Amino acid sequence: MIAVVFLLASIALIAVASAIDGSLGMLWSLSSLVLVLLGTASVTAISVRRSDLAALRAVMPQLWTDPDADPSIGARRLLELGGRVRREGPHVMESAITGLRDQPFLERAVSLLIDGADPAQVERVLIEEAQAIAHRQRRVADIFRRASDVAPAMGLIGTLIGLVQMLGQLSTPDAIGPAMAMALLTTLYGAVLAHVLFLPLAVRVEAIADAEHTLHRIYAVGAAAIGRREHPVRIEMALNALLPVEQRVQAA
């Protein structure tokens, strides 16, 4: 929700700054907004594949929430599970998997181990899958970056249209004002959409992708170590190699 709060705060700041010495109504132009929004959407769509749209729909819910992708939490879960497996045996994984419903990637890793898959193969498959997921998410970030490039361009096109209309109606003073408003507001809308919405969303998607990729790599490495029934200290060393210094964990 914090992303929604800051987005609304940015819009409110622009609105308040405009209302101090003028009227908010002066900043409203439906034709300008339609031109920039639909123009940006259609031009961006030209460079988007169908699979990218599917990835966009999957990522959208995460953009407005605080996704649970804390690598240190995942590392602690693996250390705890690794310790139990070493003490009580591999059958512990069958009972532990029911508590992993909230982490499908880790659940899949443990399921593969339960099915008797080779730990090295499990690690290799899961790392490849993690890279594929991160690649799809970064493609979504590319979509937003493309939109942030297109929006100001659509605003400039609207500005040129408004200027042409204004120059064509110099003999009609009453028509100059609306044409000039369209010329300026399309530029404003394009800049706001690009730098208040699309570019921040691109950065946010990249941050989510990086966090999830780290978490998935931790799950892959940790699950393989558990499958080999390594000592928790060795699991700890393998996981901490993937974690930032401030998030490193310690085996109990």
Long-range contacts (C-beta under 8 A, 24 or more apart in sequence): 1-64, 1-65, 1-66, 2-66, 3-63, 3-64, 3-65, 3-204, 4-64, 7-196, 7-197, 7-200, 10-196, 11-196, 14-192, 14-196, 26-181, 27-185, 27-188, 29-181, 29-182, 29-185, 29-186, 31-182, 32-158, 32-181, 32-182, 32-185, 32-186, 32-189, 33-185, 33-189, 35-154, 35-157, 35-158, 35-161, 35-186, 36-151, 36-154, 36-155, 36-158, 36-186, 36-189, 36-190, 36-193, 37-189, 37-193, 39-150, 39-154, 39-157, 40-147, 40-150, 40-151, 40-154, 40-190, 40-193, 41-147, 43-150, 43-153, 43-154, 44-143, 44-146, 44-147, 44-150, 47-146, 48-143, 48-146, 51-136, 52-136, 52-139, 52-140, 52-143, 55-136, 55-137, 55-139, 55-140, 56-140, 56-143, 58-136, 59-137, 59-140, 59-205, 59-208, 62-208, 63-201, 63-204, 63-205, 63-208, 67-208, 67-211, 67-212, 68-102, 69-208, 69-211, 69-212, 69-215, 70-211, 70-215, 70-247, 71-211, 71-214, 71-215, 71-218, 71-242, 71-243, 71-247, 72-243, 72-247, 72-248, 72-249, 74-103, 74-106, 74-215, 74-218, 74-219, 74-222, 75-218, 75-222, 75-239, 75-240, 75-243, 75-247, 75-249, 76-249, 77-103, 77-106, 78-106, 78-218, 78-219, 78-222, 78-223, 78-225, 78-226, 78-235, 78-239, 79-222, 79-232, 79-235, 79-236, 79-239, 79-249, 79-251, 79-252, 80-252, 81-110, 81-226, 82-222, 82-225, 82-226, 82-230, 82-232, 82-235, 83-232, 83-251, 83-252, 85-226, 85-229, 86-229, 86-230, 86-231, 86-232, 90-114, 90-229, 93-226, 103-219, 105-129, 105-130, 105-215, 105-216, 105-219, 106-219, 106-223, 109-219, 109-220, 109-223, 110-223, 112-223, 113-223, 113-226, 113-227, 117-227, 118-227, 119-223, 119-224, 119-225, 119-226, 119-227, 119-228, 120-224, 122-220, 122-223, 122-224, 122-227, 123-220, 123-221, 123-223, 123-224, 126-216, 126-219, 126-220, 126-223, 127-216, 127-217, 127-220, 129-216, 130-213, 130-216, 130-217, 130-220, 131-213, 133-212, 133-213, 133-216, 134-209, 134-210, 134-212, 134-213, 134-216, 137-205, 137-206, 137-208, 137-209, 137-212, 138-205, 138-206, 138-209, 140-205, 141-202, 141-203, 141-205, 141-206, 141-209, 142-202, 144-198, 144-199, 144-201, 144-202, 144-205, 145-198, 145-199, 145-202, 147-193, 147-194, 147-198, 148-193, 148-194, 148-195, 148-198, 148-199, 148-202, 149-194, 151-189, 151-190, 151-191, 151-193, 151-194, 151-198, 152-187, 152-190, 152-191, 152-194, 153-190, 154-186, 154-190, 155-186, 155-187, 155-188, 155-189, 155-190, 155-191, 156-186, 156-187, 156-190, 157-186, 158-182, 158-183, 158-185, 158-186, 158-187, 158-189, 158-190, 159-183, 159-184, 159-186, 159-187, 161-186, 162-186, 214-242, 214-243, 217-242, 218-242, 218-243
